[in-house]
Amino acid sequence: MSLSEALNQPISFEAFYYESPTWEQRKKVLKAEAEKHNTLIKIGNAIIKGLGNIANSH
């Protein structure tokens, strides 16, 4: 890389990283983790609601 090319690069590594395939892969991992977390919360809420319904019916 020439000095001119180096000087035209962004100062921050952040811009380079967020344009890379690595970031795209990391976003997929983060999304999968968030979906897993949300699913567990939904299951927990359904269990609590079910227990509440059982308690109210007796």
C-alpha positions in Angstrom: 0.0 0.0 0.0 1.4 3.4 -0.9 1.6 6.3 1.5 -1.2 8.0 -0.5 -3.5 5.0 -0.1 -2.7 4.7 3.6 -3.5 8.4 4.1 -6.8 7.9 2.4 -7.8 5.1 4.7 -10.2 5.9 7.6 -8.5 6.7 10.8 -10.7 4.3 12.7 -10.5 0.6 12.3 -14.3 0.6 12.9 -15.3 1.7 9.4 -13.1 -1.0 7.9 -14.5 -3.7 10.2 -18.2 -2.8 9.6 -17.7 -3.1 5.9 -16.0 -6.6 6.2 -17.5 -10.1 5.8 -16.4 -10.7 9.4 -18.9 -8.2 10.6 -21.7 -9.8 8.5 -20.9 -13.1 10.1 -20.8 -11.6 13.6 -24.2 -9.9 13.0 -25.7 -13.4 12.1 -24.3 -14.8 15.4 -25.6 -11.9 17.4 -29.1 -12.2 15.8 -29.2 -15.9 16.5 -28.2 -15.3 20.1 -30.9 -12.6 20.5 -33.5 -14.9 18.9 -32.6 -17.7 21.3 -32.8 -15.3 24.3 -36.2 -14.0 23.1 -37.5 -17.6 22.7 -36.5 -18.5 26.3 -38.3 -15.4 27.6 -41.4 -16.3 25.6 -41.4 -19.8 27.0 -40.9 -18.5 30.5 -43.8 -16.1 30.1 -46.0 -18.8 28.8 -45.2 -21.0 31.7 -45.9 -18.2 34.2 -49.2 -17.4 32.4 -50.1 -21.1 32.5 -49.3 -21.4 36.2 -51.4 -18.3 36.8 -54.3 -19.8 35.0 -54.0 -23.0 37.0 -53.9 -21.1 40.2 -56.9 -19.0 39.3 -59.0 -22.0 38.3 -58.7 -23.7 41.7 
